[in-house]
Amino acid sequence: QFNLDQTTFMTNQMEDNLVTMKAMKDNVKVLKKQYSKMDIDKLERLQDEMQDMFDDVNEIQEALGRSYGVPEDIDEDELDDELDALEDEMEEEDTSYLDDLTIPSKETKEDRSLEDQIG
């Protein structure tokens, strides 16, 4: 019984191996067909063009990000401290004279046309 089971197992294994080998052959044919459609030189030129475009975009971004008349060694912490000091000064100022100030509302075209319709 053991020899018969072992023989059956080996036969099934060989059949599986043949199916695997046929699948590999078919895949190689497909890969060769697809590879023949590819031109490595075109691919390299395409990659070079893309790199050139990325370089151009980076150059444009650098040009747009230039600072004019602003020193490059600005201390951000120092600017934040100055801003905090200015805010503190503004809080300490007496703004009670603004309490009685009335600001007229800005009339829009819709408001005027509504008033014209009402009469």
C-alpha positions as CSV (number, residue, x, y, z in Angstrom):
1,Q,0.0,0.0,0.0
2,F,2.8,2.4,0.9
3,N,4.5,1.9,-2.5
4,L,1.3,2.5,-4.3
5,D,0.6,5.7,-2.4
6,Q,4.1,6.9,-3.0
7,T,3.8,6.1,-6.8
8,T,0.5,8.0,-7.0
9,F,2.1,11.0,-5.2
10,M,5.1,11.1,-7.5
11,T,2.8,10.8,-10.6
12,N,0.7,13.8,-9.3
13,Q,3.8,15.7,-8.6
14,M,5.1,15.1,-12.1
15,E,1.8,16.3,-13.6
16,D,2.0,19.5,-11.5
17,N,5.6,20.0,-12.6
18,L,4.5,19.7,-16.3
19,V,1.7,22.2,-15.8
20,T,4.1,24.6,-14.0
21,M,6.6,24.2,-16.9
22,K,4.0,24.9,-19.5
23,A,2.9,28.0,-17.6
24,M,6.5,29.2,-17.5
25,K,7.0,28.6,-21.2
26,D,3.8,30.6,-22.0
27,N,4.9,33.4,-19.7
28,V,8.3,33.6,-21.4
29,K,6.6,33.9,-24.8
30,V,4.4,36.7,-23.5
31,L,7.4,38.5,-21.9
32,K,9.5,38.2,-25.1
33,K,6.6,39.6,-27.1
34,Q,6.2,42.5,-24.7
35,Y,9.9,43.2,-24.4
36,S,10.2,43.4,-28.2
37,K,7.8,46.3,-28.1
38,M,10.0,48.2,-25.7
39,D,12.9,50.4,-26.8
40,I,15.4,50.9,-24.0
41,D,16.8,54.0,-25.8
42,K,13.3,55.6,-25.9
43,L,12.8,54.8,-22.2
44,E,16.1,56.4,-21.3
45,R,15.3,59.5,-23.4
46,L,12.0,59.8,-21.7
47,Q,13.6,59.6,-18.3
48,D,16.1,62.2,-19.3
49,E,13.3,64.5,-20.5
50,M,11.4,64.0,-17.3
51,Q,14.6,64.8,-15.2
52,D,15.1,68.0,-17.3
53,M,11.5,69.0,-16.7
54,F,11.9,68.5,-12.9
55,D,15.1,70.5,-13.0
56,D,13.3,73.3,-14.8
57,V,10.4,73.3,-12.3
58,N,12.8,73.4,-9.4
59,E,14.7,76.4,-11.0
60,I,11.4,78.2,-11.5
61,Q,10.4,77.5,-7.8
62,E,13.8,78.9,-6.7
63,A,13.3,82.0,-8.8
64,L,9.9,82.6,-7.3
65,G,11.1,82.1,-3.8
66,R,13.8,84.7,-3.9
67,S,13.7,87.4,-1.3
68,Y,14.3,91.0,-2.4
69,G,15.8,93.4,0.1
70,V,15.5,91.0,3.0
71,P,18.7,89.8,4.6
72,E,19.0,86.0,4.6
73,D,20.3,85.9,8.2
74,I,17.0,86.9,9.8
75,D,16.5,85.5,13.3
76,E,12.9,84.2,13.4
77,D,12.9,84.1,17.2
78,E,13.9,87.7,17.3
79,L,11.1,88.7,14.9
80,D,8.6,86.7,17.1
81,D,9.8,88.6,20.2
82,E,9.4,91.9,18.4
83,L,5.9,91.0,17.3
84,D,4.9,89.9,20.9
85,A,6.2,93.2,22.2
86,L,4.2,95.2,19.7
87,E,1.1,93.2,20.6
88,D,1.7,93.9,24.3
89,E,2.0,97.7,23.5
90,M,-1.3,97.6,21.6
91,E,-3.1,95.9,24.4
92,E,-1.9,98.6,26.9
93,E,-3.0,101.5,24.7
94,D,-6.2,103.3,25.6
95,T,-8.7,102.7,22.8
96,S,-11.8,104.0,24.6
97,Y,-12.1,106.8,22.0
98,L,-13.1,104.2,19.5
99,D,-16.1,103.0,21.5
100,D,-18.3,105.9,20.4
101,L,-17.3,105.5,16.8
102,T,-20.1,104.4,14.5
103,I,-19.1,102.8,11.2
104,P,-21.6,103.2,8.3
105,S,-22.4,100.0,6.5
106,K,-21.3,99.7,3.0
107,E,-24.2,99.7,0.6
108,T,-24.0,97.1,-2.1
109,K,-25.7,97.0,-5.6
110,E,-28.2,94.5,-4.3
111,D,-29.2,96.8,-1.4
112,R,-29.8,99.7,-3.9
113,S,-31.8,97.6,-6.3
114,L,-33.9,96.3,-3.4
115,E,-34.6,99.9,-2.2
116,D,-35.5,100.8,-5.8
117,Q,-38.0,98.0,-6.0
118,I,-39.6,98.8,-2.7
119,G,-39.9,102.4,-3.6
